[in-house]
Amino acid sequence: MLTVFSDEHYMRQALLEAEAAFERDEVPVGAVVVCRNRIIARAHNQTELLTDVTAHAEMLALTAAANSLGSKYLDDCTLYVTLEPCVMCAGALAWAQLGKLVYGATDEKRGFVRHGRVLLHPKTQVAYGVLENECADLMKRFFQRKREG
């Protein structure tokens, strides 16, 4: 029997990835890609570790998901990410023709929404605000620690 999990379940998995980033002193963003009710990719920000400004959680998760499926198109997949994707990541999601994007906290400064939803593929469904407080709190704790450090 197939178990169907909620958006909250998968966002909690993304939060685990974000917490791993937090522990590694990376900006705490986590992502999971789900295809047919199964997590096929997990990632968190690794820009510091890899000295690579493109090593965002979403980008790493997209690459892992494409490798898992053997396809660059993720139209049957949902990406759960703890923070609204930036413009770069939104562009990559568009090229991947992502089926659905679910994000937790909004990013007023660097999020793609301020530039318009047109950055995503026209068929990509979007949901946001899933576990928003938990996602935002982790970001706040990270930057507070940076300011105090």
ABEGO torsion letter per residue (X at the ends): XBBBBBAAAAAAAAAAAAAAAAAAGBBBBBBBBBBGGBBABBBBBAAAAAGBAAABAAAAAAAAAAAAAGBABAAABBBBBABBBBAAAAAAAAAAGBABBBBBBBBAAABAAAAEAAABBAABBBBBGBGAAAAAAAAAAAAAAAAAX
